Amino acid sequence: METLKRFVSQHPQWTSWIVLSIGMVAILVYSARDVGLAVGQWIALIVATIAVAGLAVWIIGWEDEEDESQEPSSGSQTA
């Protein structure tokens, strides 16, 4: 359990990607269960869904990177 906690705290974007991927794949499988897709189509959809989840986490992470690069200005404040 400690290993999992350490991984989550050290790699928040990887964790977000994994959790989001699991959720999105679950929704995909539930939504398309009666469509009659072939195995190759299922694999392609699942891989594409995982890639989209990764892109979403990466794009959301841009805001975090911008916040880290902007350091609060100390010293004079204008009112």
C-alpha positions as CSV (number, residue, x, y, z in Angstrom):
1,M,0.0,0.0,0.0
2,E,2.9,2.4,0.8
3,T,4.3,1.7,-2.7
4,L,1.0,2.7,-4.3
5,K,0.8,5.9,-2.2
6,R,4.4,6.8,-3.1
7,F,3.8,6.2,-6.8
8,V,0.6,8.4,-6.7
9,S,2.4,11.2,-4.9
10,Q,5.5,11.0,-7.2
11,H,3.7,10.6,-10.5
12,P,0.3,12.4,-10.4
13,Q,0.0,12.7,-14.2
14,W,0.6,9.0,-14.7
15,T,-1.9,8.2,-12.0
16,S,-4.4,10.5,-13.6
17,W,-3.9,8.9,-17.0
18,I,-4.4,5.4,-15.6
19,V,-7.5,6.3,-13.7
20,L,-9.0,8.3,-16.5
21,S,-8.2,5.5,-19.0
22,I,-9.9,2.9,-16.9
23,G,-13.0,5.1,-16.6
24,M,-13.2,5.9,-20.2
25,V,-12.6,2.3,-21.3
26,A,-15.3,1.2,-19.0
27,I,-17.7,3.7,-20.4
28,L,-16.7,2.7,-24.0
29,V,-17.3,-1.0,-23.3
30,Y,-20.6,-0.4,-21.6
31,S,-21.8,1.9,-24.4
32,A,-20.7,-0.3,-27.3
33,R,-21.3,-3.7,-25.8
34,D,-24.3,-4.5,-28.2
35,V,-22.8,-3.0,-31.4
36,G,-21.2,-6.2,-32.6
37,L,-17.6,-5.0,-33.1
38,A,-14.8,-7.4,-34.2
39,V,-11.9,-8.0,-31.8
40,G,-9.6,-5.8,-33.9
41,Q,-12.1,-3.0,-33.8
42,W,-12.4,-3.3,-30.0
43,I,-8.6,-3.2,-29.6
44,A,-8.3,-0.1,-31.9
45,L,-11.1,1.7,-29.9
46,I,-9.5,0.9,-26.6
47,V,-6.1,2.0,-27.7
48,A,-7.5,5.2,-29.1
49,T,-9.4,5.8,-25.9
50,I,-6.3,5.4,-23.8
51,A,-4.4,7.8,-26.1
52,V,-7.2,10.4,-25.8
53,A,-7.1,10.0,-22.0
54,G,-3.3,10.6,-22.1
55,L,-3.7,13.7,-24.3
56,A,-6.4,15.1,-21.9
57,V,-4.1,14.6,-18.9
58,W,-1.2,16.1,-20.8
59,I,-3.2,19.2,-21.9
60,I,-4.6,19.7,-18.4
61,G,-1.0,19.5,-17.1
62,W,0.0,22.5,-19.2
63,E,-1.8,24.7,-16.7
64,D,0.2,23.1,-13.8
65,E,3.4,23.8,-15.7
66,E,2.5,27.4,-16.3
67,D,1.6,27.9,-12.6
68,E,5.0,26.4,-11.6
69,S,6.9,28.7,-14.0
70,Q,5.2,31.8,-12.6
71,E,6.8,32.6,-9.3
72,P,5.0,35.0,-7.0
73,S,6.6,38.4,-7.0
74,S,7.9,39.4,-3.7
75,G,8.7,42.9,-2.7
76,S,6.7,45.8,-4.0
77,Q,3.0,45.4,-4.5
78,T,1.0,48.2,-6.3
79,A,-2.5,48.9,-5.0
